[in-house]
Amino acid sequence: MTSVEKYQYYKTVLAGQGYPHALLDMDLLDRNIQTNLDRAGKKPIRVATKSIRSPEILQYLLDADPRIKGIMCFHGKEALYLSAAGFEDILMGYPVVDKDVLKSIGLEIKKGRYICLMVDCPAHLNLIEEVAREVKAVYPVCVDIDLSLHMNFLHFGVWRSPITDRDKLYAFIQKLKDCPHVRVDGLMGYEAQVAGLGDEIKGYGLKNMVIRQLKARSVRLAQNRREEALTLLRSQFPNLRFVNGGGTGSVESTCQENAVSEITVGSGFYAPHLFDNFWNFELEPALLYSIQIVRIPAEGIYTCQGGGYVASGMTEPIKAPKVCLPEGARLDKNEGAGEVQTPVRYNGPEPLKIGDPVYLRHAKAGELCEHFNEILLIRNGKIAGKAATYRGLGLVF
């Protein structure tokens, strides 16, 4: 299907839908599912819920293949909601330090539900022990180690766990051994600088080369540090259930590690445009949103209503949404994607007029769902259904 045909395809299928709207091309989603399974090889995939933000689509992913199993949650309240909804094998990707939430998680655990907490410091363990004594529960935990590349002049990675070396892990293990209400089930290391940082960004020639070199060093560091940590942790806690690693951008390297038992993938299903910038894999743009042309202030300029859904993180142009259809359309450099209007420049073959749609991709995956109550599901040239987002369900995490 050519880009012109693709534009007409979505325009025809979605005719009569109000603007703006989010759409998920299920045919492309299925391709991304298979692509990520192929990339992961024999390693199972755990789904990062923050990149999906729709229980219905989350369940669709889990049902798609037996190798996709388990979820990684961002927030404790999110984990509680999904557990109550029937989702199983829940790993917290981040620490929970809200005592009320910890209590509720403990009650879920006592019902036989599995919610594994992420820990990396004694303060986390002290909170868990305090709450656990009250609710009389034993909490499964996963130890999060740092996999950032630290150099004298550069910190290449993200600021997550303070467990940066073997000695710090050993000291933390001693604290774990003194916690009767904690069961050590897992080890996690997230090489964010490999998994989430593009290395084939247009116009970044020299910077791309530097990033690739740093990523190669980070891959070696991650492998060595995970193996060392696993050996040490297993010497004290031999019954570990899992070792979690990776993300969408690092699947190929992470799956090569014998120490890793599962890989986390989230953005790789919707394929936001930040993941166009990796040299080693290609995904299909499954999740889009549409805004409507309401003005034509000059020839070749089509002003749409709303549309300014910019991604989180360090503020830079690459975090802006990207116009994808009609092909060749682009944001105006001065205005960008705006709160109330988004001018789009286009001089291609599609005869755009007032009332027509323009389709964009968010820079990140799940964040788009914070702007819509539902996602229109398209399959085989038809609207196959609608999936409620967290926002549509009244959920805020």
C-alpha positions as CSV (number, residue, x, y, z in Angstrom):
1,M,0.0,0.0,0.0
2,T,1.5,3.3,-1.1
3,S,1.5,6.3,1.3
4,V,-1.3,7.9,-0.8
5,E,-3.3,4.7,-0.5
6,K,-2.6,4.5,3.2
7,Y,-3.9,8.0,3.8
8,Q,-7.1,7.3,1.8
9,Y,-7.5,4.0,3.7
10,Y,-7.5,5.6,7.1
11,K,-9.6,8.5,5.9
12,T,-12.3,6.1,4.5
13,V,-12.3,3.7,7.4
14,L,-12.6,6.5,10.0
15,A,-15.1,8.7,8.1
16,G,-17.7,10.1,10.5
17,Q,-15.5,9.8,13.6
18,G,-15.1,12.9,15.6
19,Y,-11.8,14.7,15.9
20,P,-9.3,14.3,17.4
21,H,-9.2,10.5,17.6
22,A,-6.6,7.9,18.3
23,L,-6.4,4.8,16.1
24,L,-4.6,1.5,16.4
25,D,-4.0,-0.5,13.3
26,M,-4.4,-4.1,14.5
27,D,-2.9,-5.5,11.4
28,L,0.3,-3.5,12.1
29,L,0.2,-4.3,15.8
30,D,0.2,-8.0,14.9
31,R,3.2,-7.5,12.8
32,N,5.0,-5.7,15.6
33,I,4.1,-8.5,18.0
34,Q,5.7,-11.1,15.7
35,T,8.7,-8.8,15.0
36,N,9.4,-8.5,18.7
37,L,8.9,-12.2,19.3
38,D,11.4,-13.0,16.5
39,R,13.9,-10.5,18.0
40,A,13.6,-12.0,21.5
41,G,14.3,-15.6,20.2
42,K,13.5,-18.1,23.0
43,K,13.3,-15.5,25.7
44,P,9.8,-14.7,27.0
45,I,8.5,-11.1,26.9
46,R,7.1,-9.2,29.8
47,V,4.9,-6.3,28.7
48,A,5.5,-2.8,30.1
49,T,2.1,-1.5,30.9
50,K,3.1,2.2,30.9
51,S,3.6,1.9,27.2
52,I,0.1,0.4,26.6
53,R,-2.3,2.1,29.1
54,S,-5.3,0.1,28.0
55,P,-6.4,-3.1,29.8
56,E,-8.1,-4.4,26.7
57,I,-5.0,-4.0,24.5
58,L,-2.8,-5.3,27.3
59,Q,-4.9,-8.5,27.4
60,Y,-4.7,-8.7,23.6
61,L,-0.9,-8.8,23.8
62,L,-0.9,-11.4,26.5
63,D,-3.3,-13.6,24.5
64,A,-1.3,-13.2,21.3
65,D,1.5,-15.8,22.1
66,P,2.5,-18.0,25.1
67,R,5.9,-16.3,25.0
68,I,4.3,-13.0,26.0
69,K,3.6,-13.4,29.7
70,G,3.6,-11.2,32.7
71,I,3.4,-7.4,33.0
72,M,5.6,-4.7,34.4
73,C,3.6,-1.9,36.1
74,F,4.7,1.7,36.7
75,H,2.5,2.5,39.7
76,G,1.4,0.6,42.7
77,K,-2.3,1.7,42.2
78,E,-2.0,0.6,38.6
79,A,-0.8,-2.9,39.8
80,L,-3.7,-3.1,42.2
81,Y,-6.3,-2.2,39.5
82,L,-4.9,-4.7,37.0
83,S,-4.6,-7.4,39.7
84,A,-8.3,-6.9,40.6
85,A,-9.1,-7.1,36.9
86,G,-7.5,-10.5,36.7
87,F,-4.1,-9.8,35.4
88,E,-1.4,-12.1,36.8
89,D,2.4,-12.2,37.3
90,I,2.8,-8.5,38.0
91,L,6.3,-7.0,38.5
92,M,6.6,-3.4,39.7
93,G,9.1,-1.6,37.5
94,Y,9.6,1.1,40.2
95,P,9.6,1.2,44.0
96,V,6.4,1.6,45.9
97,V,6.8,3.8,49.0
98,D,3.2,4.7,49.8
99,K,2.2,2.8,52.9
100,D,-1.5,2.6,52.1
101,V,-0.6,1.2,48.6
102,L,1.8,-1.3,50.2
103,K,-0.9,-2.4,52.6
104,S,-3.3,-3.0,49.7
105,I,-0.7,-4.9,47.8
106,G,-0.1,-7.0,50.8
107,L,-3.8,-7.9,51.0
108,E,-3.7,-8.8,47.3
109,I,-0.8,-11.1,48.0
110,K,-2.6,-12.8,50.8
111,K,-5.4,-13.6,48.3
112,G,-2.9,-15.5,46.2
113,R,-2.2,-12.7,43.7
114,Y,1.4,-12.1,42.6
115,I,2.7,-8.6,42.8
116,C,6.5,-8.4,43.1
117,L,8.0,-5.1,44.5
118,M,11.1,-3.4,43.1
119,V,13.7,-2.5,45.7
120,D,17.2,-1.0,45.7
121,C,17.9,0.5,49.2
122,P,17.3,-0.2,52.9
123,A,14.6,2.4,53.1
124,H,12.5,0.4,50.7
125,L,12.9,-2.7,52.8
126,N,12.2,-0.9,56.1
127,L,8.9,0.4,54.7
128,I,7.9,-3.1,53.4
129,E,8.8,-4.7,56.8
130,E,6.8,-2.1,58.7
131,V,3.7,-2.7,56.6
132,A,4.2,-6.5,56.3
133,R,4.1,-6.9,60.1
134,E,0.8,-5.1,60.1
135,V,-0.9,-7.0,57.3
136,K,0.9,-10.3,58.1
137,A,2.1,-10.9,54.6
138,V,5.4,-11.9,52.9
139,Y,6.2,-9.7,49.9
140,P,8.1,-10.9,46.9
141,V,10.8,-8.4,45.8
142,C,13.1,-7.9,42.9
143,V,16.5,-6.3,43.3
144,D,17.2,-3.5,40.8
145,I,20.8,-2.9,40.0
146,D,22.3,0.1,38.1
147,L,23.5,-0.5,34.5
148,S,24.5,3.0,33.6
149,L,27.9,3.7,32.2
150,H,29.8,6.0,34.6
151,M,32.9,7.8,33.3
152,N,34.8,10.7,34.6
153,F,33.3,13.1,32.1
154,L,30.0,11.5,31.3
155,H,27.1,9.6,32.9
156,F,25.6,7.5,30.1
157,G,22.3,6.1,31.3
158,V,19.6,7.0,33.7
159,W,19.5,7.7,37.5
160,R,17.8,4.7,38.9
161,S,19.3,2.3,41.4
162,P,22.1,3.2,43.8
163,I,23.4,-0.4,43.6
164,T,26.3,0.4,41.2
165,D,28.8,-2.3,42.0
166,R,29.4,-5.6,43.7
167,D,30.2,-4.2,47.2
168,K,26.9,-2.2,47.3
169,L,24.9,-5.3,46.2
170,Y,26.6,-7.4,48.9
171,A,25.7,-4.8,51.6
172,F,22.1,-4.8,50.3
173,I,22.0,-8.5,50.4
174,Q,22.9,-8.5,54.1
175,K,20.0,-6.2,54.7
176,L,17.7,-8.5,52.7
177,K,18.7,-11.4,54.9
178,D,17.4,-9.5,57.9
179,C,14.0,-9.0,56.5
180,P,11.6,-11.9,57.5
181,H,8.7,-10.5,55.5
182,V,10.5,-10.3,52.2
183,R,11.1,-13.1,49.7
184,V,13.7,-12.4,47.1
185,D,12.3,-13.5,43.8
186,G,14.1,-11.6,41.1
187,L,16.9,-9.5,39.8
188,M,16.5,-6.6,37.3
189,G,18.9,-4.4,35.4
190,Y,17.6,-1.9,32.9
191,E,20.1,-0.7,30.3
192,A,18.0,2.3,29.4
193,Q,20.8,4.0,27.4
194,V,20.7,1.0,25.0
195,A,17.0,0.2,25.1
196,G,15.6,3.7,24.7
197,L,18.2,5.9,23.0
198,G,18.1,6.0,19.2
199,D,21.4,5.8,17.3
200,E,20.3,6.5,13.7
201,I,18.7,9.9,14.1
202,K,18.5,12.0,11.0
203,G,21.0,14.9,11.1
204,Y,22.9,13.5,14.1
205,G,25.8,12.0,12.0
206,L,28.7,12.3,14.4
207,K,26.5,12.0,17.5
208,N,25.0,8.8,16.2
209,M,28.5,7.3,15.9
210,V,29.4,8.3,19.4
211,I,26.1,6.9,20.8
212,R,26.7,3.6,19.0
213,Q,30.2,3.3,20.6
214,L,28.8,4.1,24.0
215,K,26.0,1.7,23.6
216,A,28.4,-1.1,22.6
217,R,30.4,-0.4,25.8
218,S,27.1,-0.4,27.8
219,V,26.1,-3.8,26.3
220,R,29.3,-5.3,27.6
221,L,29.0,-3.6,30.9
222,A,25.4,-4.8,31.3
223,Q,26.3,-8.4,30.5
224,N,29.2,-8.5,33.0
225,R,27.3,-6.7,35.8
226,R,24.2,-8.8,35.5
227,E,26.2,-12.1,35.5
228,E,28.2,-10.9,38.6
229,A,25.0,-9.8,40.4
230,L,23.2,-13.0,39.6
231,T,26.0,-15.1,40.9
232,L,26.2,-13.1,44.1
233,L,22.4,-13.0,44.6
234,R,21.9,-16.7,43.9
235,S,24.6,-17.6,46.4
236,Q,22.3,-16.3,49.1
237,F,18.9,-16.7,47.5
238,P,19.0,-19.8,45.3
239,N,15.3,-19.9,44.4
240,L,15.1,-16.8,42.2
241,R,12.1,-16.9,39.8
242,F,13.4,-14.5,37.1
243,V,16.1,-12.2,35.9
244,N,14.5,-9.3,34.0
245,G,16.4,-7.1,31.5
246,G,16.2,-4.9,28.4
247,G,13.6,-2.9,26.6
248,T,12.4,-2.4,23.1
249,G,15.7,-1.0,21.8
250,S,18.0,-3.6,23.3
251,V,16.1,-6.9,22.6
252,E,18.8,-8.2,20.3
253,S,21.7,-7.7,22.8
254,T,19.7,-8.6,26.0
255,C,18.5,-11.9,24.6
256,Q,22.0,-13.0,24.1
257,E,22.7,-13.0,27.8
258,N,22.3,-16.4,29.5
259,A,21.7,-14.7,32.8
260,V,18.5,-13.0,31.6
261,S,15.3,-15.1,31.7
262,E,12.9,-12.5,30.3
263,I,12.9,-9.3,28.4
264,T,10.6,-6.3,28.9
265,V,9.0,-4.8,25.8
266,G,6.4,-2.0,25.7
267,S,6.9,0.7,23.1
268,G,7.8,-1.9,20.6
269,F,4.1,-2.8,20.1
270,Y,2.7,0.6,19.3
271,A,6.0,1.8,17.7
272,P,6.1,5.6,18.4
273,H,8.4,7.6,16.2
274,L,11.3,7.7,18.6
275,F,11.8,4.0,17.7
276,D,12.3,4.8,14.0
277,N,15.8,5.9,15.1
278,F,17.4,2.5,15.7
279,W,19.6,0.9,13.0
280,N,19.1,-2.7,14.1
281,F,15.3,-3.2,13.8
282,E,12.2,-1.8,12.1
283,L,8.7,-1.6,13.4
284,E,5.4,-0.6,11.9
285,P,3.7,2.7,13.1
286,A,0.6,1.0,14.6
287,L,-0.7,3.8,16.9
288,L,-1.6,7.1,15.3
289,Y,-3.8,10.1,16.1
290,S,-5.8,12.3,13.8
291,I,-6.5,16.0,13.9
292,Q,-8.7,18.0,11.5
293,I,-7.9,20.8,9.1
294,V,-9.9,23.8,10.1
295,R,-8.0,26.6,8.2
296,I,-5.9,27.1,5.1
297,P,-4.2,30.5,5.9
298,A,-1.9,30.3,2.9
299,E,-1.1,28.0,0.0
300,G,0.6,24.8,1.3
301,I,-0.3,25.6,5.0
302,Y,-3.1,23.6,6.6
303,T,-3.9,24.6,10.2
304,C,-5.4,21.8,12.3
305,Q,-7.2,22.0,15.6
306,G,-5.3,20.9,18.7
307,G,-2.7,18.2,18.3
308,G,0.1,19.4,20.6
309,Y,0.9,16.1,22.3
310,V,4.6,16.4,23.2
311,A,6.5,13.6,24.9
312,S,8.1,13.7,28.3
313,G,11.8,13.8,29.1
314,M,14.4,16.3,28.2
315,T,12.9,19.0,26.1
316,E,14.2,18.7,22.5
317,P,12.6,18.8,19.0
318,I,12.6,15.0,18.7
319,K,10.0,14.9,21.5
320,A,7.4,16.6,19.3
321,P,4.8,14.5,17.4
322,K,5.6,13.6,13.8
323,V,3.2,14.1,10.9
324,C,3.1,10.8,9.0
325,L,0.2,11.1,6.6
326,P,-0.1,12.5,4.1
327,E,3.5,11.7,3.4
328,G,5.7,14.7,3.1
329,A,3.6,16.8,5.5
330,R,5.5,18.4,8.3
331,L,5.1,20.6,11.3
332,D,5.8,24.4,11.0
333,K,9.1,25.1,12.5
334,N,7.9,28.2,14.3
335,E,4.7,27.0,15.8
336,G,5.2,23.2,16.1
337,A,2.4,21.2,17.4
338,G,0.2,23.5,19.4
339,E,-2.3,23.5,22.3
340,V,-5.2,24.8,20.2
341,Q,-3.8,24.7,16.6
342,T,-1.1,22.9,14.6
343,P,-0.1,24.3,11.3
344,V,1.1,21.6,8.8
345,R,3.1,22.4,5.7
346,Y,2.3,20.2,2.7
347,N,2.9,20.5,-1.0
348,G,2.2,16.9,-2.1
349,P,-0.3,15.2,-4.4
350,E,-3.1,14.8,-1.9
351,P,-5.7,17.6,-2.5
352,L,-6.2,18.6,1.1
353,K,-9.2,20.7,2.1
354,I,-10.9,22.0,5.2
355,G,-12.4,19.1,7.2
356,D,-9.8,16.6,6.1
357,P,-7.6,14.7,8.6
358,V,-3.9,14.8,9.2
359,Y,-2.3,11.8,10.9
360,L,0.5,12.1,13.4
361,R,2.6,9.8,15.6
362,H,3.5,10.5,19.2
363,A,7.2,10.4,20.1
364,K,6.4,7.9,22.9
365,A,4.0,5.0,23.2
366,G,1.6,5.1,26.1
367,E,1.6,8.8,26.7
368,L,-0.7,9.4,23.8
369,C,-3.4,7.5,25.7
370,E,-3.5,10.3,28.3
371,H,-5.2,12.5,25.7
372,F,-7.9,10.1,24.6
373,N,-10.7,8.1,26.4
374,E,-10.6,5.4,23.8
375,I,-8.6,4.0,20.9
376,L,-10.4,3.1,17.6
377,L,-9.2,-0.4,16.5
378,I,-8.9,-0.9,12.8
379,R,-8.6,-4.3,11.1
380,N,-9.1,-5.4,7.5
381,G,-10.5,-2.0,6.4
382,K,-13.0,-1.7,9.2
383,I,-13.4,-0.3,12.7
384,A,-13.2,-3.6,14.6
385,G,-14.0,-2.0,18.0
386,K,-12.9,0.5,20.6
387,A,-10.5,0.0,23.5
388,A,-10.8,2.2,26.6
389,T,-7.6,3.8,27.9
390,Y,-6.7,4.4,31.5
391,R,-8.0,7.9,31.0
392,G,-11.3,6.6,29.7
393,L,-11.6,4.4,32.7
394,G,-11.1,7.3,35.0
395,L,-7.7,6.1,36.1
396,V,-4.8,8.5,36.9
397,F,-1.4,7.1,38.0
